[in-house]
Amino acid sequence: MTNIAMAVEKTAEGNDSPETSEEYTRIGEMAREFGVTLRALRFYEDKGLLTPERVGTTRLYSRNDKLRLQQILLGRKIGFSLSDIKEVLDLHDPKADRKKGNVEQLQLVLTKSERQMVRLQKQHRSIEDAISELKKLIADVSDRLDTASALGTAG
């Protein structure tokens, strides 16, 4: 199961809030666990997407930071901008009723997801058109080369 699928599953199960006894992860371990670079983690911190604890110069990531990173990576994978991701994450209310959820956040996710779906479908059609044109070009060029080769050996 991918990290993204696990994040969605944990959220659906209601396992997305940090436990009372926090376990912290250092930046190197966090990078390895999620397959990202140290630079990416620092960048997400600079953009206000992640807020690790600091002990001197050491960054310590909580379970909540891990869940946020999973959501950031999901957002990036489906093409959301960092500002869209931040807007969604900032609406999360950890005190919201589990049954009702974060309605405002969910509505925003739905709206942004529907818009992104339209964009991706347009890109998909453009890519399909480009592939079709490339296939025609390849066939045409191959035919011309075959004809030129046959004329060259006949003469």
C-alpha positions as CSV (number, residue, x, y, z in Angstrom):
1,M,0.0,0.0,0.0
2,T,1.4,3.4,-0.9
3,N,2.0,6.2,1.6
4,I,-0.9,8.1,0.0
5,A,-3.3,5.2,0.3
6,M,-2.2,4.7,3.9
7,A,-2.9,8.4,4.7
8,V,-6.3,8.2,3.2
9,E,-7.1,5.0,5.1
10,K,-5.8,6.4,8.4
11,T,-7.9,9.5,8.0
12,A,-11.0,7.5,7.2
13,E,-10.4,5.3,10.2
14,G,-10.0,8.3,12.4
15,N,-6.4,7.5,13.2
16,D,-5.0,10.9,12.0
17,S,-4.6,12.7,15.2
18,P,-1.4,12.6,17.2
19,E,-1.3,10.4,20.2
20,T,-0.7,11.9,23.7
21,S,2.8,10.3,24.0
22,E,4.5,11.8,21.0
23,E,7.1,9.9,19.2
24,Y,9.5,12.1,17.2
25,T,11.4,11.4,14.0
26,R,14.5,13.2,12.9
27,I,14.8,14.8,9.5
28,G,17.0,12.1,7.9
29,E,14.7,9.3,9.0
30,M,11.6,11.3,7.8
31,A,13.2,11.8,4.4
32,R,14.0,8.1,4.0
33,E,10.5,7.0,5.2
34,F,8.7,9.2,2.7
35,G,11.3,9.1,-0.2
36,V,11.9,12.8,-0.2
37,T,15.0,14.9,0.1
38,L,16.1,16.8,3.2
39,R,15.9,19.9,1.0
40,A,12.2,19.2,0.3
41,L,11.4,18.9,4.0
42,R,13.1,22.2,4.7
43,F,11.3,23.8,1.8
44,Y,7.9,22.6,3.1
45,E,8.9,24.0,6.5
46,D,9.9,27.4,4.9
47,K,6.5,27.5,3.2
48,G,4.7,26.8,6.5
49,L,3.4,23.4,5.4
50,L,5.3,21.5,8.1
51,T,6.2,22.8,11.6
52,P,8.6,20.4,13.3
53,E,9.7,20.9,16.8
54,R,13.2,22.3,17.2
55,V,15.8,21.2,19.7
56,G,18.8,23.4,18.9
57,T,19.4,22.8,15.2
58,T,17.7,19.4,15.2
59,R,14.3,19.1,13.6
60,L,11.9,16.6,15.2
61,Y,8.8,15.6,13.3
62,S,5.7,14.4,15.2
63,R,3.1,12.0,14.0
64,N,1.0,14.9,13.0
65,D,3.8,16.2,10.8
66,K,4.0,12.8,9.2
67,L,0.3,12.8,8.4
68,R,0.6,16.4,7.0
69,L,3.6,15.3,4.8
70,Q,1.5,12.4,3.5
71,Q,-1.3,14.8,2.6
72,I,1.3,17.2,1.0
73,L,2.7,14.4,-1.1
74,L,-0.8,13.3,-2.2
75,G,-1.7,16.9,-3.1
76,R,1.5,17.2,-5.1
77,K,0.9,13.9,-6.9
78,I,-2.5,14.9,-8.1
79,G,-1.2,18.3,-9.2
80,F,-2.3,20.7,-6.4
81,S,-0.2,23.8,-5.9
82,L,1.6,24.3,-2.6
83,S,-0.7,27.2,-1.8
84,D,-3.8,25.0,-2.4
85,I,-2.3,22.3,-0.2
86,K,-1.6,24.9,2.5
87,E,-5.1,26.3,2.3
88,V,-6.6,22.9,2.8
89,L,-4.2,21.8,5.6
90,D,-4.7,25.1,7.5
91,L,-8.5,24.4,7.6
92,H,-8.0,21.2,9.6
93,D,-9.5,21.4,13.0
94,P,-8.2,18.7,15.3
95,K,-11.0,19.3,17.7
96,A,-13.7,18.7,15.2
97,D,-16.2,15.9,15.8
98,R,-14.9,12.7,14.2
99,K,-18.4,11.8,12.9
100,K,-19.0,15.2,11.3
101,G,-15.4,15.8,10.2
102,N,-14.0,19.0,9.1
103,V,-16.9,20.0,6.8
104,E,-15.3,23.3,5.6
105,Q,-12.0,21.5,4.8
106,L,-13.8,18.6,3.1
107,Q,-15.9,21.0,0.9
108,L,-12.7,22.8,-0.1
109,V,-11.0,19.5,-1.0
110,L,-14.0,18.5,-3.1
111,T,-14.1,21.8,-4.9
112,K,-10.3,21.9,-5.6
113,S,-10.4,18.2,-6.6
114,E,-13.2,18.7,-9.1
115,R,-11.4,21.6,-10.7
116,Q,-8.1,19.6,-10.9
117,M,-10.0,16.6,-12.4
118,V,-11.2,18.9,-15.3
119,R,-7.6,20.2,-15.8
120,L,-6.2,16.7,-15.8
121,Q,-8.8,15.4,-18.2
122,K,-8.0,18.2,-20.7
123,Q,-4.3,17.4,-20.4
124,H,-5.1,13.7,-20.9
125,R,-7.0,14.5,-24.2
126,S,-4.1,16.7,-25.4
127,I,-1.6,14.0,-24.7
128,E,-3.8,11.4,-26.5
129,D,-4.0,13.8,-29.5
130,A,-0.2,14.3,-29.4
131,I,0.4,10.5,-29.3
132,S,-2.0,10.0,-32.2
133,E,-0.1,12.6,-34.3
134,L,3.3,11.0,-33.3
135,K,2.1,7.6,-34.4
136,K,1.1,9.0,-37.8
137,L,4.4,10.8,-38.2
138,I,6.4,7.7,-37.2
139,A,4.4,5.5,-39.7
140,D,4.9,8.1,-42.5
141,V,8.6,8.5,-41.9
142,S,9.0,4.7,-41.7
143,D,7.2,4.3,-45.0
144,R,9.4,6.9,-46.6
145,L,12.5,5.3,-45.3
146,D,11.3,1.9,-46.5
147,T,10.6,3.4,-50.0
148,A,14.0,5.1,-50.1
149,S,15.8,2.0,-49.0
150,A,13.9,-0.1,-51.6
151,L,14.8,2.4,-54.4
152,G,18.4,2.5,-53.2
153,T,18.8,-1.3,-53.4
154,A,17.0,-1.5,-56.8
155,G,19.3,0.9,-58.5
